[in-house]
């Protein structure tokens, strides 16, 4: 059996796996420092855990980390947008969730790309919270 729990690692779904026969667990935590203790607790209970998309403050806590380069992804999306609008204009940014490591990194890359285009202005940033 396998369980995947994304988001808040204090959720009942993830914690329930610590006390069940579920092995292994995968998770995509929203933020880097918060879930490390929970992942370590799972490891101590003999539950192998794979982290996806957002790493941990202690990379040894999970058995594997799978992710993209989120900063580069954000940068590439900003560069493509700049190309599509001819290097000038007003744009908006709709990141996922403020404080979510992968979202913050993508936002960083996008803003770095926009900084290379002085005739493009980011006029709005609205978090989707989804």
Secondary structure, DSSP 8 states (H G I E B T S, - for coil): --EEEEE-TTSHHHHHHHTSS---EEEEESSTTTTHHHHHHHHHTT--EEEESS--SSGGGSSEEE---HHHHHHHHHHHHHHHTTT-EEEEE--S-TT-HHHHHHHHHHHHHHHT-TTEEEEEE-----
